[in-house]
Amino acid sequence: MAIEISNPSELHDPTGFGYSHVARVSGELVFVAGQYDSDAQGHTTSDDFATQVDNAFANLGIALRSVGLDFAEVAQLRTFIVDHNLEKLAVIGKKVAEIWGERPPTQTLTGVAALALPGMQFEVDAVAVRG
């Protein structure tokens, strides 16, 4: 396998928060730029945070499939949340668990004041590995 996910026993178990501590990779790295809730013209489609998260991850899936990869090959996520709070964290954790189950990739979450376009509340980018 090109990605080996691990959580050292000396650190807390982060899987309930939707991430793992370490991803060891071999093979070709693929970087996917920030994906968000966007229509064909690049405009956001919803003011609802959970909808934006769903659509951003759907767009991430499209980007991955365009190069012959899927969510299973993702080693790292970086998520950006406008006005981060625990309710929004729960939404993201639920979505990550839906996609990756008990084997979430590493993830760094950053709370931000704003994102690139008006109305954007969430963005996710990824590093994947082609084995």
A tleap script that builds the chain and sets N, CA, C and O, in Angstrom:
source leaprc.protein.ff14SB
mol = sequence {
  NMET ALA ILE GLU ILE SER ASN PRO SER GLU
  LEU HIE ASP PRO THR GLY PHE GLY TYR SER
  HIE VAL ALA ARG VAL SER GLY GLU LEU VAL
  PHE VAL ALA GLY GLN TYR ASP SER ASP ALA
  GLN GLY HIE THR THR SER ASP ASP PHE ALA
  THR GLN VAL ASP ASN ALA PHE ALA ASN LEU
  GLY ILE ALA LEU ARG SER VAL GLY LEU ASP
  PHE ALA GLU VAL ALA GLN LEU ARG THR PHE
  ILE VAL ASP HIE ASN LEU GLU LYS LEU ALA
  VAL ILE GLY LYS LYS VAL ALA GLU ILE TRP
  GLY GLU ARG PRO PRO THR GLN THR LEU THR
  GLY VAL ALA ALA LEU ALA LEU PRO GLY MET
  GLN PHE GLU VAL ASP ALA VAL ALA VAL ARG
  CGLY
}
set mol.1.N position { 0.846 -1.189 0.000 }
set mol.1.CA position { 0.000 0.000 0.000 }
set mol.1.C position { 0.881 1.238 0.000 }
set mol.1.O position { 1.921 1.261 0.658 }
set mol.2.N position { 0.479 2.254 -0.723 }
set mol.2.CA position { 1.267 3.472 -0.855 }
set mol.2.C position { 1.139 4.398 0.352 }
set mol.2.O position { 1.994 5.257 0.566 }
set mol.3.N position { 0.081 4.231 1.138 }
set mol.3.CA position { -0.128 5.089 2.309 }
set mol.3.C position { -0.278 4.220 3.543 }
set mol.3.O position { -1.125 3.327 3.588 }
set mol.4.N position { 0.545 4.486 4.540 }
set mol.4.CA position { 0.459 3.788 5.815 }
set mol.4.C position { 0.040 4.797 6.871 }
set mol.4.O position { 0.816 5.680 7.237 }
set mol.5.N position { -1.189 4.667 7.361 }
set mol.5.CA position { -1.734 5.574 8.378 }
set mol.5.C position { -1.431 4.993 9.754 }
set mol.5.O position { -1.610 3.796 9.978 }
set mol.6.N position { -0.972 5.843 10.677 }
set mol.6.CA position { -0.717 5.362 12.040 }
set mol.6.C position { -1.002 6.450 13.061 }
set mol.6.O position { -0.988 7.645 12.766 }
set mol.7.N position { -1.260 5.985 14.269 }
set mol.7.CA position { -1.495 6.865 15.402 }
set mol.7.C position { -0.670 6.342 16.568 }
set mol.7.O position { -1.061 5.368 17.211 }
set mol.8.N position { 0.480 6.981 16.854 }
set mol.8.CA position { 1.343 6.508 17.937 }
set mol.8.C position { 0.588 6.413 19.264 }
set mol.8.O position { -0.190 7.299 19.620 }
set mol.9.N position { 0.833 5.330 19.979 }
set mol.9.CA position { 0.121 5.122 21.245 }
set mol.9.C position { 0.479 6.181 22.279 }
set mol.9.O position { -0.269 6.381 23.236 }
set mol.10.N position { 1.603 6.862 22.106 }
set mol.10.CA position { 2.000 7.915 23.046 }
set mol.10.C position { 1.189 9.203 22.864 }
set mol.10.O position { 1.234 10.092 23.714 }
set mol.11.N position { 0.447 9.299 21.749 }
set mol.11.CA position { -0.397 10.472 21.479 }
set mol.11.C position { -1.859 10.082 21.628 }
set mol.11.O position { -2.191 8.897 21.608 }
set mol.12.N position { -2.730 11.066 21.776 }
set mol.12.CA position { -4.166 10.784 21.899 }
set mol.12.C position { -4.696 10.167 20.600 }
set mol.12.O position { -4.107 10.349 19.535 }
set mol.13.N position { -5.804 9.442 20.695 }
set mol.13.CA position { -6.443 8.860 19.518 }
set mol.13.C position { -7.250 9.954 18.828 }
set mol.13.O position { -8.274 10.381 19.362 }
set mol.14.N position { -6.816 10.421 17.648 }
set mol.14.CA position { -7.466 11.543 17.000 }
set mol.14.C position { -8.612 11.150 16.068 }
set mol.14.O position { -9.269 12.028 15.510 }
set mol.15.N position { -8.867 9.853 15.887 }
set mol.15.CA position { -9.827 9.439 14.867 }
set mol.15.C position { -11.238 9.955 15.148 }
set mol.15.O position { -12.007 10.189 14.215 }
set mol.16.N position { -11.582 10.132 16.408 }
set mol.16.CA position { -12.891 10.700 16.739 }
set mol.16.C position { -13.032 12.148 16.306 }
set mol.16.O position { -14.146 12.656 16.179 }
set mol.17.N position { -11.910 12.813 16.081 }
set mol.17.CA position { -11.913 14.197 15.605 }
set mol.17.C position { -11.779 14.274 14.087 }
set mol.17.O position { -11.742 15.367 13.520 }
set mol.18.N position { -11.704 13.103 13.418 }
set mol.18.CA position { -11.671 13.082 11.970 }
set mol.18.C position { -10.302 13.177 11.332 }
set mol.18.O position { -10.190 13.661 10.205 }
set mol.19.N position { -9.257 12.734 12.012 }
set mol.19.CA position { -7.932 12.726 11.402 }
set mol.19.C position { -7.044 11.693 12.073 }
set mol.19.O position { -7.376 11.161 13.131 }
set mol.20.N position { -5.912 11.419 11.443 }
set mol.20.CA position { -4.866 10.570 12.006 }
set mol.20.C position { -3.605 11.416 12.143 }
set mol.20.O position { -3.474 12.458 11.500 }
set mol.21.N position { -2.675 10.960 12.988 }
set mol.21.CA position { -1.463 11.740 13.230 }
set mol.21.C position { -0.430 11.640 12.110 }
set mol.21.O position { 0.182 12.647 11.753 }
set mol.22.N position { -0.224 10.453 11.551 }
set mol.22.CA position { 0.897 10.242 10.644 }
set mol.22.C position { 0.442 9.487 9.395 }
set mol.22.O position { -0.323 8.527 9.475 }
set mol.23.N position { 0.933 9.946 8.236 }
set mol.23.CA position { 0.765 9.201 6.988 }
set mol.23.C position { 2.145 9.054 6.362 }
set mol.23.O position { 2.788 10.043 6.011 }
set mol.24.N position { 2.590 7.817 6.226 }
set mol.24.CA position { 3.868 7.533 5.562 }
set mol.24.C position { 3.538 7.144 4.128 }
set mol.24.O position { 2.727 6.247 3.897 }
set mol.25.N position { 4.157 7.811 3.169 }
set mol.25.CA position { 3.778 7.601 1.770 }
set mol.25.C position { 4.970 7.185 0.917 }
set mol.25.O position { 6.117 7.545 1.181 }
set mol.26.N position { 4.653 6.420 -0.106 }
set mol.26.CA position { 5.624 6.114 -1.157 }
set mol.26.C position { 4.870 6.212 -2.473 }
set mol.26.O position { 3.658 5.997 -2.506 }
set mol.27.N position { 5.560 6.529 -3.545 }
set mol.27.CA position { 4.900 6.666 -4.836 }
set mol.27.C position { 4.797 8.114 -5.247 }
set mol.27.O position { 5.441 8.982 -4.658 }
set mol.28.N position { 3.989 8.378 -6.258 }
set mol.28.CA position { 3.816 9.715 -6.821 }
set mol.28.C position { 2.842 10.550 -5.988 }
set mol.28.O position { 1.720 10.123 -5.716 }
set mol.29.N position { 3.277 11.729 -5.591 }
set mol.29.CA position { 2.395 12.632 -4.847 }
set mol.29.C position { 1.529 13.431 -5.816 }
set mol.29.O position { 2.001 13.886 -6.858 }
set mol.30.N position { 0.264 13.595 -5.461 }
set mol.30.CA position { -0.684 14.390 -6.245 }
set mol.30.C position { -1.267 15.440 -5.313 }
set mol.30.O position { -1.814 15.110 -4.260 }
set mol.31.N position { -1.149 16.696 -5.699 }
set mol.31.CA position { -1.651 17.801 -4.887 }
set mol.31.C position { -2.934 18.332 -5.498 }
set mol.31.O position { -2.977 18.648 -6.687 }
set mol.32.N position { -3.972 18.429 -4.694 }
set mol.32.CA position { -5.255 18.954 -5.155 }
set mol.32.C position { -5.485 20.292 -4.471 }
set mol.32.O position { -5.471 20.386 -3.244 }
set mol.33.N position { -5.697 21.319 -5.273 }
set mol.33.CA position { -5.932 22.668 -4.752 }
set mol.33.C position { -7.229 22.715 -3.951 }
set mol.33.O position { -8.053 21.804 -4.019 }
set mol.34.N position { -7.389 23.787 -3.200 }
set mol.34.CA position { -8.566 23.968 -2.371 }
set mol.34.C position { -9.860 23.834 -3.155 }
set mol.34.O position { -10.062 24.484 -4.181 }
set mol.35.N position { -10.732 22.970 -2.642 }
set mol.35.CA position { -12.043 22.756 -3.241 }
set mol.35.C position { -13.096 23.327 -2.290 }
set mol.35.O position { -12.958 23.258 -1.068 }
set mol.36.N position { -14.141 23.885 -2.877 }
set mol.36.CA position { -15.191 24.490 -2.068 }
set mol.36.C position { -16.527 24.248 -2.741 }
set mol.36.O position { -16.588 23.632 -3.805 }
set mol.37.N position { -17.577 24.719 -2.138 }
set mol.37.CA position { -18.933 24.605 -2.674 }
set mol.37.C position { -19.042 25.545 -3.871 }
set mol.37.O position { -19.297 26.738 -3.705 }
set mol.38.N position { -18.849 25.006 -5.083 }
set mol.38.CA position { -18.858 25.878 -6.257 }
set mol.38.C position { -19.713 25.310 -7.381 }
set mol.38.O position { -19.808 24.096 -7.567 }
set mol.39.N position { -20.331 26.222 -8.123 }
set mol.39.CA position { -21.057 25.831 -9.331 }
set mol.39.C position { -20.104 25.916 -10.522 }
set mol.39.O position { -18.905 26.130 -10.346 }
set mol.40.N position { -20.627 25.751 -11.716 }
set mol.40.CA position { -19.795 25.731 -12.928 }
set mol.40.C position { -19.072 27.056 -13.168 }
set mol.40.O position { -18.069 27.090 -13.881 }
set mol.41.N position { -19.569 28.147 -12.582 }
set mol.41.CA position { -18.921 29.451 -12.735 }
set mol.41.C position { -18.020 29.801 -11.553 }
set mol.41.O position { -17.418 30.875 -11.529 }
set mol.42.N position { -17.922 28.900 -10.571 }
set mol.42.CA position { -17.060 29.134 -9.417 }
set mol.42.C position { -17.716 29.866 -8.267 }
set mol.42.O position { -17.043 30.269 -7.319 }
set mol.43.N position { -19.041 30.043 -8.344 }
set mol.43.CA position { -19.763 30.734 -7.272 }
set mol.43.C position { -20.288 29.725 -6.250 }
set mol.43.O position { -20.625 28.596 -6.606 }
set mol.44.N position { -20.357 30.129 -4.989 }
set mol.44.CA position { -20.930 29.251 -3.976 }
set mol.44.C position { -22.412 29.049 -4.267 }
set mol.44.O position { -23.063 29.904 -4.867 }
set mol.45.N position { -22.933 27.906 -3.834 }
set mol.45.CA position { -24.323 27.564 -4.143 }
set mol.45.C position { -25.231 27.596 -2.923 }
set mol.45.O position { -26.454 27.554 -3.063 }
set mol.46.N position { -24.652 27.670 -1.728 }
set mol.46.CA position { -25.459 27.588 -0.514 }
set mol.46.C position { -24.826 28.409 0.603 }
set mol.46.O position { -23.608 28.582 0.657 }
set mol.47.N position { -25.672 28.907 1.488 }
set mol.47.CA position { -25.195 29.579 2.701 }
set mol.47.C position { -25.081 28.611 3.870 }
set mol.47.O position { -24.569 28.974 4.929 }
set mol.48.N position { -25.553 27.383 3.686 }
set mol.48.CA position { -25.551 26.378 4.743 }
set mol.48.C position { -24.170 25.726 4.855 }
set mol.48.O position { -23.651 25.204 3.868 }
set mol.49.N position { -23.579 25.755 6.043 }
set mol.49.CA position { -22.229 25.224 6.237 }
set mol.49.C position { -22.133 23.746 5.870 }
set mol.49.O position { -21.209 23.350 5.160 }
set mol.50.N position { -23.070 22.924 6.339 }
set mol.50.CA position { -23.009 21.489 6.060 }
set mol.50.C position { -23.108 21.219 4.560 }
set mol.50.O position { -22.432 20.325 4.050 }
set mol.51.N position { -23.924 21.964 3.863 }
set mol.51.CA position { -24.033 21.810 2.412 }
set mol.51.C position { -22.717 22.187 1.741 }
set mol.51.O position { -22.275 21.520 0.805 }
set mol.52.N position { -22.100 23.253 2.220 }
set mol.52.CA position { -20.809 23.642 1.662 }
set mol.52.C position { -19.764 22.556 1.880 }
set mol.52.O position { -18.963 22.286 0.985 }
set mol.53.N position { -19.758 21.936 3.040 }
set mol.53.CA position { -18.804 20.852 3.321 }
set mol.53.C position { -19.068 19.678 2.379 }
set mol.53.O position { -18.135 19.152 1.772 }
set mol.54.N position { -20.327 19.264 2.252 }
set mol.54.CA position { -20.670 18.159 1.353 }
set mol.54.C position { -20.212 18.442 -0.071 }
set mol.54.O position { -19.601 17.588 -0.713 }
set mol.55.N position { -20.507 19.637 -0.565 }
set mol.55.CA position { -20.166 19.983 -1.946 }
set mol.55.C position { -18.660 20.111 -2.151 }
set mol.55.O position { -18.148 19.749 -3.210 }
set mol.56.N position { -17.952 20.619 -1.159 }
set mol.56.CA position { -16.493 20.731 -1.267 }
set mol.56.C position { -15.858 19.345 -1.367 }
set mol.56.O position { -14.967 19.130 -2.188 }
set mol.57.N position { -16.313 18.402 -0.533 }
set mol.57.CA position { -15.766 17.047 -0.601 }
set mol.57.C position { -16.191 16.344 -1.893 }
set mol.57.O position { -15.428 15.540 -2.429 }
set mol.58.N position { -17.378 16.629 -2.396 }
set mol.58.CA position { -17.786 16.075 -3.694 }
set mol.58.C position { -16.850 16.584 -4.784 }
set mol.58.O position { -16.428 15.817 -5.650 }
set mol.59.N position { -16.526 17.873 -4.744 }
set mol.59.CA position { -15.601 18.440 -5.730 }
set mol.59.C position { -14.201 17.858 -5.578 }
set mol.59.O position { -13.509 17.632 -6.570 }
set mol.60.N position { -13.784 17.616 -4.340 }
set mol.60.CA position { -12.492 16.957 -4.119 }
set mol.60.C position { -12.496 15.580 -4.775 }
set mol.60.O position { -11.517 15.196 -5.413 }
set mol.61.N position { -13.584 14.839 -4.623 }
set mol.61.CA position { -13.697 13.526 -5.252 }
set mol.61.C position { -13.593 13.610 -6.772 }
set mol.61.O position { -12.945 12.772 -7.400 }
set mol.62.N position { -14.227 14.616 -7.360 }
set mol.62.CA position { -14.150 14.818 -8.812 }
set mol.62.C position { -12.703 15.082 -9.226 }
set mol.62.O position { -12.219 14.509 -10.202 }
set mol.63.N position { -12.022 15.942 -8.492 }
set mol.63.CA position { -10.632 16.260 -8.814 }
set mol.63.C position { -9.753 15.019 -8.718 }
set mol.63.O position { -8.903 14.794 -9.579 }
set mol.64.N position { -9.949 14.220 -7.687 }
set mol.64.CA position { -9.161 12.995 -7.526 }
set mol.64.C position { -9.426 12.018 -8.667 }
set mol.64.O position { -8.491 11.465 -9.246 }
set mol.65.N position { -10.690 11.808 -8.986 }
set mol.65.CA position { -11.035 10.867 -10.054 }
set mol.65.C position { -10.489 11.330 -11.409 }
set mol.65.O position { -10.219 10.506 -12.283 }
set mol.66.N position { -10.326 12.635 -11.583 }
set mol.66.CA position { -9.822 13.147 -12.861 }
set mol.66.C position { -8.391 12.696 -13.145 }
set mol.66.O position { -7.943 12.730 -14.291 }
set mol.67.N position { -7.673 12.274 -12.101 }
set mol.67.CA position { -6.312 11.758 -12.279 }
set mol.67.C position { -6.219 10.283 -11.875 }
set mol.67.O position { -5.138 9.776 -11.576 }
set mol.68.N position { -7.362 9.610 -11.872 }
set mol.68.CA position { -7.378 8.177 -11.607 }
set mol.68.C position { -7.226 7.779 -10.164 }
set mol.68.O position { -6.849 6.643 -9.878 }
set mol.69.N position { -7.511 8.687 -9.235 }
set mol.69.CA position { -7.406 8.393 -7.801 }
set mol.69.C position { -8.771 8.486 -7.143 }
set mol.69.O position { -9.744 8.911 -7.765 }
set mol.70.N position { -8.836 8.088 -5.882 }
set mol.70.CA position { -10.061 8.203 -5.097 }
set mol.70.C position { -9.681 8.622 -3.679 }
set mol.70.O position { -8.506 8.824 -3.370 }
set mol.71.N position { -10.682 8.748 -2.833 }
set mol.71.CA position { -10.437 9.191 -1.462 }
set mol.71.C position { -9.463 8.283 -0.716 }
set mol.71.O position { -8.742 8.751 0.165 }
set mol.72.N position { -9.430 7.008 -1.049 }
set mol.72.CA position { -8.546 6.066 -0.351 }
set mol.72.C position { -7.078 6.423 -0.515 }
set mol.72.O position { -6.255 6.034 0.314 }
set mol.73.N position { -6.736 7.150 -1.562 }
set mol.73.CA position { -5.341 7.513 -1.807 }
set mol.73.C position { -4.943 8.845 -1.168 }
set mol.73.O position { -3.812 9.296 -1.349 }
set mol.74.N position { -5.842 9.474 -0.433 }
set mol.74.CA position { -5.540 10.753 0.214 }
set mol.74.C position { -4.738 10.510 1.494 }
set mol.74.O position { -5.147 9.749 2.371 }
set mol.75.N position { -3.596 11.172 1.574 }
set mol.75.CA position { -2.738 11.065 2.759 }
set mol.75.C position { -2.932 12.246 3.700 }
set mol.75.O position { -2.804 12.103 4.916 }
set mol.76.N position { -3.242 13.416 3.135 }
set mol.76.CA position { -3.356 14.615 3.964 }
set mol.76.C position { -4.474 15.515 3.462 }
set mol.76.O position { -4.664 15.702 2.261 }
set mol.77.N position { -5.206 16.066 4.421 }
set mol.77.CA position { -6.195 17.114 4.157 }
set mol.77.C position { -5.769 18.369 4.882 }
set mol.77.O position { -5.181 18.305 5.961 }
set mol.78.N position { -6.063 19.503 4.292 }
set mol.78.CA position { -5.982 20.777 4.994 }
set mol.78.C position { -7.342 21.415 4.816 }
set mol.78.O position { -7.812 21.608 3.695 }
set mol.79.N position { -7.977 21.745 5.949 }
set mol.79.CA position { -9.310 22.334 5.908 }
set mol.79.C position { -9.256 23.740 6.483 }
set mol.79.O position { -8.513 24.028 7.421 }
set mol.80.N position { -10.065 24.598 5.891 }
set mol.80.CA position { -10.120 26.008 6.275 }
set mol.80.C position { -11.574 26.360 6.537 }
set mol.80.O position { -12.442 26.139 5.693 }
set mol.81.N position { -11.831 26.917 7.729 }
set mol.81.CA position { -13.194 27.192 8.166 }
set mol.81.C position { -13.306 28.649 8.603 }
set mol.81.O position { -12.539 29.121 9.442 }
set mol.82.N position { -14.266 29.343 8.027 }
set mol.82.CA position { -14.553 30.712 8.453 }
set mol.82.C position { -15.308 30.637 9.777 }
set mol.82.O position { -16.264 29.873 9.909 }
set mol.83.N position { -14.877 31.430 10.756 }
set mol.83.CA position { -15.527 31.479 12.077 }
set mol.83.C position { -15.676 30.089 12.686 }
set mol.83.O position { -16.773 29.671 13.055 }
set mol.84.N position { -14.570 29.393 12.783 }
set mol.84.CA position { -14.553 28.022 13.309 }
set mol.84.C position { -15.194 27.948 14.690 }
set mol.84.O position { -15.014 28.829 15.531 }
set mol.85.N position { -15.956 26.857 14.900 }
set mol.85.CA position { -16.503 26.555 16.223 }
set mol.85.C position { -16.703 25.044 16.328 }
set mol.85.O position { -16.510 24.328 15.346 }
set mol.86.N position { -17.083 24.560 17.491 }
set mol.86.CA position { -17.200 23.114 17.704 }
set mol.86.C position { -18.320 22.491 16.887 }
set mol.86.O position { -18.213 21.329 16.495 }
set mol.87.N position { -19.395 23.232 16.617 }
set mol.87.CA position { -20.473 22.704 15.786 }
set mol.87.C position { -19.977 22.440 14.362 }
set mol.87.O position { -20.310 21.416 13.765 }
set mol.88.N position { -19.185 23.363 13.826 }
set mol.88.CA position { -18.636 23.169 12.489 }
set mol.88.C position { -17.633 22.018 12.479 }
set mol.88.O position { -17.574 21.259 11.512 }
set mol.89.N position { -16.852 21.884 13.535 }
set mol.89.CA position { -15.917 20.776 13.644 }
set mol.89.C position { -16.667 19.444 13.603 }
set mol.89.O position { -16.208 18.495 12.968 }
set mol.90.N position { -17.800 19.369 14.264 }
set mol.90.CA position { -18.601 18.143 14.268 }
set mol.90.C position { -19.093 17.804 12.860 }
set mol.90.O position { -19.108 16.634 12.477 }
set mol.91.N position { -19.492 18.806 12.094 }
set mol.91.CA position { -19.943 18.588 10.716 }
set mol.91.C position { -18.812 17.984 9.894 }
set mol.91.O position { -19.022 17.024 9.153 }
set mol.92.N position { -17.613 18.545 10.025 }
set mol.92.CA position { -16.467 18.049 9.265 }
set mol.92.C position { -16.100 16.638 9.722 }
set mol.92.O position { -15.837 15.764 8.896 }
set mol.93.N position { -16.083 16.419 11.026 }
set mol.93.CA position { -15.772 15.084 11.555 }
set mol.93.C position { -16.730 14.029 11.028 }
set mol.93.O position { -16.315 12.919 10.694 }
set mol.94.N position { -18.003 14.371 10.953 }
set mol.94.CA position { -19.012 13.437 10.436 }
set mol.94.C position { -18.747 13.133 8.958 }
set mol.94.O position { -18.839 11.979 8.539 }
set mol.95.N position { -18.425 14.145 8.179 }
set mol.95.CA position { -18.171 13.950 6.746 }
set mol.95.C position { -16.913 13.116 6.530 }
set mol.95.O position { -16.903 12.219 5.687 }
set mol.96.N position { -15.862 13.401 7.278 }
set mol.96.CA position { -14.621 12.629 7.158 }
set mol.96.C position { -14.876 11.163 7.522 }
set mol.96.O position { -14.379 10.263 6.844 }
set mol.97.N position { -15.637 10.920 8.575 }
set mol.97.CA position { -15.961 9.540 8.970 }
set mol.97.C position { -16.798 8.852 7.896 }
set mol.97.O position { -16.622 7.660 7.645 }
set mol.98.N position { -17.700 9.587 7.266 }
set mol.98.CA position { -18.526 9.034 6.190 }
set mol.98.C position { -17.658 8.566 5.017 }
set mol.98.O position { -17.925 7.526 4.415 }
set mol.99.N position { -16.634 9.330 4.704 }
set mol.99.CA position { -15.775 9.014 3.559 }
set mol.99.C position { -14.700 7.994 3.920 }
set mol.99.O position { -14.504 7.025 3.186 }
set mol.100.N position { -13.996 8.191 5.040 }
set mol.100.CA position { -12.826 7.379 5.361 }
set mol.100.C position { -13.048 6.366 6.482 }
set mol.100.O position { -12.195 5.507 6.702 }
set mol.101.N position { -14.151 6.444 7.181 }
set mol.101.CA position { -14.423 5.502 8.263 }
set mol.101.C position { -13.385 5.585 9.362 }
set mol.101.O position { -13.078 6.667 9.861 }
set mol.102.N position { -12.846 4.435 9.736 }
set mol.102.CA position { -11.876 4.343 10.829 }
set mol.102.C position { -10.448 4.644 10.393 }
set mol.102.O position { -9.519 4.503 11.189 }
set mol.103.N position { -10.256 5.060 9.135 }
set mol.103.CA position { -8.902 5.324 8.623 }
set mol.103.C position { -8.831 6.715 8.000 }
set mol.103.O position { -8.553 6.838 6.807 }
set mol.104.N position { -9.076 7.759 8.783 }
set mol.104.CA position { -9.008 9.107 8.211 }
set mol.104.C position { -7.568 9.511 7.921 }
set mol.104.O position { -6.646 9.078 8.613 }
set mol.105.N position { -7.375 10.342 6.898 }
set mol.105.CA position { -6.029 10.835 6.605 }
set mol.105.C position { -5.583 11.842 7.670 }
set mol.105.O position { -6.365 12.235 8.536 }
set mol.106.N position { -4.325 12.245 7.590 }
set mol.106.CA position { -3.888 13.339 8.449 }
set mol.106.C position { -4.671 14.582 8.042 }
set mol.106.O position { -5.113 14.703 6.899 }
set mol.107.N position { -4.836 15.491 8.978 }
set mol.107.CA position { -5.603 16.698 8.675 }
set mol.107.C position { -5.130 17.843 9.556 }
set mol.107.O position { -4.888 17.669 10.750 }
set mol.108.N position { -5.004 18.998 8.957 }
set mol.108.CA position { -4.775 20.220 9.707 }
set mol.108.C position { -5.938 21.150 9.420 }
set mol.108.O position { -6.224 21.465 8.265 }
set mol.109.N position { -6.602 21.582 10.466 }
set mol.109.CA position { -7.732 22.481 10.348 }
set mol.109.C position { -7.280 23.881 10.751 }
set mol.109.O position { -6.634 24.064 11.784 }
set mol.110.N position { -7.622 24.856 9.934 }
set mol.110.CA position { -7.269 26.236 10.236 }
set mol.110.C position { -8.533 27.090 10.241 }
set mol.110.O position { -9.283 27.112 9.265 }
set mol.111.N position { -8.756 27.781 11.332 }
set mol.111.CA position { -9.844 28.747 11.396 }
set mol.111.C position { -9.370 30.050 10.773 }
set mol.111.O position { -8.277 30.530 11.073 }
set mol.112.N position { -10.196 30.619 9.906 }
set mol.112.CA position { -9.814 31.829 9.189 }
set mol.112.C position { -10.919 32.877 9.288 }
set mol.112.O position { -12.074 32.554 9.565 }
set mol.113.N position { -10.547 34.140 9.057 }
set mol.113.CA position { -11.529 35.224 9.063 }
set mol.113.C position { -12.348 35.242 7.779 }
set mol.113.O position { -13.529 35.586 7.796 }
set mol.114.N position { -11.719 34.871 6.668 }
set mol.114.CA position { -12.410 34.862 5.376 }
set mol.114.C position { -11.653 33.951 4.427 }
set mol.114.O position { -10.487 33.624 4.646 }
set mol.115.N position { -12.351 33.544 3.356 }
set mol.115.CA position { -11.740 32.777 2.282 }
set mol.115.C position { -11.782 33.600 1.006 }
set mol.115.O position { -12.161 34.771 1.040 }
set mol.116.N position { -11.404 33.015 -0.106 }
set mol.116.CA position { -11.170 33.764 -1.344 }
set mol.116.C position { -12.377 34.527 -1.886 }
set mol.116.O position { -12.222 35.623 -2.426 }
set mol.117.N position { -13.565 33.966 -1.749 }
set mol.117.CA position { -14.755 34.577 -2.348 }
set mol.117.C position { -15.827 34.840 -1.304 }
set mol.117.O position { -15.892 34.142 -0.293 }
set mol.118.N position { -16.664 35.834 -1.537 }
set mol.118.CA position { -17.776 36.089 -0.623 }
set mol.118.C position { -18.661 34.846 -0.504 }
set mol.118.O position { -18.950 34.185 -1.502 }
set mol.119.N position { -19.079 34.540 0.693 }
set mol.119.CA position { -19.973 33.409 0.912 }
set mol.119.C position { -19.279 32.098 1.190 }
set mol.119.O position { -19.911 31.167 1.688 }
set mol.120.N position { -17.989 31.994 0.881 }
set mol.120.CA position { -17.270 30.752 1.170 }
set mol.120.C position { -17.081 30.613 2.677 }
set mol.120.O position { -16.583 31.521 3.342 }
set mol.121.N position { -17.494 29.442 3.209 }
set mol.121.CA position { -17.318 29.169 4.627 }
set mol.121.C position { -16.344 28.024 4.883 }
set mol.121.O position { -15.861 27.846 6.001 }
set mol.122.N position { -16.055 27.241 3.825 }
set mol.122.CA position { -15.248 26.029 3.993 }
set mol.122.C position { -14.458 25.764 2.714 }
set mol.122.O position { -14.946 25.973 1.603 }
set mol.123.N position { -13.219 25.295 2.904 }
set mol.123.CA position { -12.378 24.887 1.783 }
set mol.123.C position { -11.506 23.724 2.239 }
set mol.123.O position { -11.084 23.672 3.395 }
set mol.124.N position { -11.239 22.794 1.331 }
set mol.124.CA position { -10.404 21.639 1.647 }
set mol.124.C position { -9.442 21.391 0.491 }
set mol.124.O position { -9.844 21.381 -0.673 }
set mol.125.N position { -8.160 21.191 0.826 }
set mol.125.CA position { -7.216 20.741 -0.189 }
set mol.125.C position { -6.635 19.414 0.279 }
set mol.125.O position { -6.811 19.017 1.431 }
set mol.126.N position { -5.933 18.728 -0.640 }
set mol.126.CA position { -5.486 17.385 -0.312 }
set mol.126.C position { -4.169 17.051 -0.997 }
set mol.126.O position { -3.817 17.604 -2.038 }
set mol.127.N position { -3.458 16.121 -0.364 }
set mol.127.CA position { -2.299 15.486 -0.976 }
set mol.127.C position { -2.656 14.001 -1.038 }
set mol.127.O position { -3.000 13.383 -0.031 }
set mol.128.N position { -2.565 13.449 -2.250 }
set mol.128.CA position { -2.856 12.029 -2.465 }
set mol.128.C position { -1.605 11.354 -3.002 }
set mol.128.O position { -0.662 12.013 -3.440 }
set mol.129.N position { -1.616 10.031 -2.959 }
set mol.129.CA position { -0.456 9.267 -3.392 }
set mol.129.C position { -0.889 8.198 -4.401 }
set mol.129.O position { -1.776 7.383 -4.143 }
set mol.130.N position { -0.235 8.237 -5.543 }
set mol.130.CA position { -0.429 7.183 -6.540 }
set mol.130.C position { 0.628 6.129 -6.238 }
set mol.130.O position { 1.826 6.404 -6.298 }
set mol.131.N position { 0.171 4.905 -5.910 }
set mol.131.CA position { 1.075 3.852 -5.487 }
set mol.131.C position { 1.847 3.343 -6.547 }
set mol.131.O position { 2.661 2.443 -6.341 }
savepdb mol mol.pdb
quit
